[in-house]
């Protein structure tokens, strides 16, 4: 009985995403070419404790892009004076958004669950305020290579796609492993007929703005599979029939946090579960 309910729930969610995707496409066609607004909206969730990383990694790499038609939405859950000061010191393309609402259950969840989904409300707030024809993701401690946006936009146009991701380097200089979207890494494969391609790190994603009808799931931490909100969203894109493509180029560099030698979940757990007595 439990398995049947799970299957029914997955089918319901897939149907909902398909409807949302097609509504987004219809609205995009109805609007036609955008007469105003930037080409790309860059979404960056951050924390006050990470403002130095934001200022020294993510922001300089955005300013160094060969494609300069962008806006940058920097988002925190609670107001941060330090983040506001940084944003005010930059040009008018940078905007500061705050007061993303995190569900109380998520706020009090274990560190791994918070790592999975805590950025979802901030990203959804940024999506609601984005004015660009395209959406791009970057984390505060990571950076793009100068041609990342230009290459991604060209690849989208050349392939008639709605979403593109690409390769990135990890802090140790190795290549990030990008599994195919139908790989067992993503858990049980839904019964879909769409082509399965690799999905690169979220910091390499560039996609058309009508896809924001599919929002980040702040409850993804409760799932048995695909718990991180980014993985959940990419899998839902594929299941709904988004035209995905993958670029065999390196677009980004994952960074370390401060003096840590870890990144990703390991770095988050190290930060939120410090060893007792400093050992």
C-alpha positions in Angstrom: 0.0 0.0 0.0 2.8 2.4 0.9 4.6 1.7 -2.4 1.3 2.4 -4.3 0.9 5.7 -2.5 4.5 6.7 -3.3 3.9 5.9 -7.0 0.7 7.9 -7.1 2.4 10.9 -5.4 5.3 10.8 -7.9 2.8 10.7 -10.8 0.9 13.7 -9.3 4.0 15.7 -8.9 5.2 14.9 -12.4 1.8 15.9 -13.8 1.9 19.2 -11.9 5.3 20.0 -13.2 4.3 19.2 -16.8 1.3 21.6 -16.4 3.5 24.3 -14.9 6.1 23.9 -17.6 3.6 24.2 -20.5 2.0 27.2 -18.8 5.4 28.9 -18.6 6.0 28.1 -22.3 2.6 29.6 -23.3 3.2 32.7 -21.3 6.7 33.1 -22.8 5.3 32.8 -26.4 2.5 35.3 -25.6 4.9 37.9 -24.3 7.2 37.5 -27.3 10.7 39.0 -27.4 11.6 40.9 -24.3 11.8 44.6 -25.0 13.4 45.5 -21.7 15.2 43.9 -18.9 18.6 42.2 -18.7 19.6 39.2 -20.7 20.5 37.1 -17.6 19.4 37.2 -13.9 22.1 35.7 -11.7 20.8 34.2 -8.4 23.1 34.1 -5.4 21.9 32.9 -1.9 24.3 34.0 0.9 24.7 34.5 4.6 26.2 37.4 6.5 29.1 35.2 7.7 30.0 34.6 4.0 30.1 38.2 2.8 33.9 38.1 2.4 33.6 35.0 0.1 30.9 36.7 -1.8 33.0 39.8 -2.3 36.2 38.0 -3.2 35.0 35.1 -5.3 31.5 35.2 -6.8 31.2 38.9 -7.5 34.6 39.4 -9.2 34.0 36.4 -11.5 30.6 37.9 -12.5 32.1 41.3 -13.2 34.8 39.6 -15.3 32.2 38.0 -17.7 32.5 38.8 -21.3 28.7 38.9 -21.3 27.8 42.0 -19.3 24.0 42.2 -19.9 23.0 40.9 -16.5 21.5 41.6 -13.1 22.6 40.0 -9.9 20.1 39.1 -7.2 21.9 38.5 -3.8 19.5 37.0 -1.3 19.6 36.4 2.5 17.0 34.9 4.8 17.4 37.7 7.4 18.5 41.3 6.8 22.3 41.7 6.8 23.9 45.1 7.0 27.2 43.8 5.8 25.6 42.3 2.7 23.7 45.5 2.1 26.9 47.6 2.3 28.6 45.3 -0.2 25.7 45.4 -2.7 25.5 49.2 -2.4 29.2 49.4 -3.2 28.6 47.7 -6.6 26.8 49.0 -9.7 23.1 49.2 -10.2 22.9 45.8 -11.8 23.3 44.3 -8.3 20.2 44.1 -6.1 19.8 42.9 -2.5 16.7 40.8 -1.5 16.0 39.6 2.0 13.5 38.0 4.3 13.2 34.7 2.5 10.9 32.6 4.6 12.3 29.2 5.7 9.7 26.7 7.0 10.1 26.2 10.8 10.5 22.5 10.4 13.4 23.0 8.0 15.0 25.7 10.2 15.1 23.2 13.1 16.0 20.1 11.1 19.4 18.3 11.3 22.4 19.9 9.5 22.3 17.5 6.5 18.6 18.3 5.9 19.3 22.1 6.1 22.1 21.7 3.6 19.7 20.0 1.3 16.9 22.6 1.2 17.7 25.7 3.2 18.7 27.8 0.1 15.3 26.9 -1.6 13.3 29.8 -0.1 16.0 32.4 -1.0 16.2 31.0 -4.6 12.5 31.1 -5.0 12.4 34.7 -3.7 15.1 35.6 -6.3 13.1 33.8 -9.0 10.0 35.9 -8.2 12.0 39.1 -8.6 14.2 38.1 -11.6 13.7 40.3 -14.8 16.1 38.5 -17.1 15.3 36.4 -20.2 17.6 33.7 -18.7 18.3 32.5 -15.1 21.8 31.6 -13.9 23.0 30.2 -10.6 26.2 30.8 -8.6 27.1 30.2 -5.0 28.9 32.9 -2.9 32.1 30.8 -2.5 32.4 29.7 -6.1 33.4 31.5 -9.3 32.8 31.4 -13.1 35.3 31.5 -15.9 35.1 34.7 -18.0 33.3 33.1 -20.9 30.8 31.0 -18.9 27.7 33.1 -19.6 28.6 33.8 -23.2 29.3 30.1 -24.0 26.1 29.0 -22.2 23.9 31.4 -24.1 25.4 30.5 -27.4 25.0 26.8 -26.6 21.3 27.3 -25.7 20.6 29.1 -28.9 22.6 26.7 -31.1 20.7 23.7 -29.7 17.3 25.2 -29.3 17.4 24.2 -25.6 15.8 25.5 -22.5 18.5 24.5 -20.0 22.2 24.1 -20.2 24.8 23.0 -17.7 28.5 22.3 -18.0 31.7 21.0 -16.4 33.4 22.5 -13.4 36.6 22.0 -11.4 36.6 21.0 -7.8 38.9 22.8 -5.3 41.6 20.0 -5.6 41.8 20.6 -9.4 39.9 17.5 -10.4 36.9 17.4 -12.7 33.5 17.3 -11.0 31.6 14.1 -11.9 28.4 14.8 -13.8 26.2 11.7 -13.8 23.5 11.2 -16.4 20.1 12.3 -15.2 18.9 8.7 -15.4 21.8 7.3 -13.4 21.1 5.4 -10.2 22.7 8.4 -8.4 19.4 10.1 -8.8 17.4 7.3 -7.3 14.5 5.4 -8.9 14.0 6.4 -12.5 10.6 7.8 -13.4 8.8 6.4 -16.4 9.6 9.2 -18.9 10.7 9.1 -22.6 12.8 12.2 -22.6 16.5 12.0 -23.5 18.8 11.5 -20.5 21.9 13.7 -20.4 24.5 14.6 -17.8 23.6 17.4 -15.4 26.5 19.7 -14.3 26.9 21.4 -11.0 24.1 23.9 -10.2 26.7 26.7 -10.4 26.9 26.1 -14.1 23.2 26.2 -14.8 21.7 28.7 -17.3 18.1 28.3 -18.3 15.2 30.2 -19.8 13.2 32.3 -17.4 9.8 30.6 -18.2 11.2 27.5 -16.4 10.8 29.4 -13.1 7.2 28.1 -13.0 9.0 25.0 -11.5 10.2 26.3 -8.2 12.8 25.0 -5.8 11.2 22.6 -3.2 11.9 23.7 0.4 10.6 20.3 1.5 13.0 18.2 -0.7 14.9 17.3 2.5 12.0 15.0 3.4 12.4 12.9 0.3 14.0 9.5 0.2 15.9 10.4 -3.0 17.1 13.6 -4.7 17.0 15.4 -1.3 19.1 18.4 -2.2 16.8 21.0 -3.7 19.0 21.5 -6.8 19.0 17.8 -7.6 15.3 17.6 -7.0 14.7 20.5 -9.4 17.0 19.1 -12.1 15.2 15.8 -11.9 11.8 17.4 -12.1 13.0 19.5 -15.2 13.9 16.2 -16.9 10.7 14.4 -15.9 8.5 17.3 -17.1 10.1 17.4 -20.5 12.4 20.4 -20.4 14.7 20.5 -23.4 18.0 19.9 -21.6 21.5 20.1 -23.1 25.0 19.7 -21.7 28.2 21.6 -22.7 31.5 19.9 -22.7 33.3 23.0 -21.4 34.5 24.0 -18.0 32.4 26.9 -16.8 33.1 27.2 -13.1 35.4 26.6 -10.2 34.2 25.3 -6.8 35.9 27.0 -3.9 36.8 26.2 -0.4 35.3 27.9 2.7 37.9 29.8 4.6 40.6 27.4 6.0 38.5 24.3 5.4 39.8 21.6 3.2 36.3 20.4 2.5 33.5 21.5 0.2 29.9 20.8 -0.4 28.1 18.8 2.3 31.3 17.9 4.1 32.2 21.6 4.5 28.7 22.4 5.7 28.8 19.7 8.3 32.3 20.7 9.4 31.0 24.3 9.9 27.8 23.2 11.8 29.2 20.3 13.7 32.6 21.6 15.1 34.6 19.0 17.0 34.3 19.1 20.8 37.1 20.8 22.7 38.5 22.1 19.5 40.0 18.7 18.6 
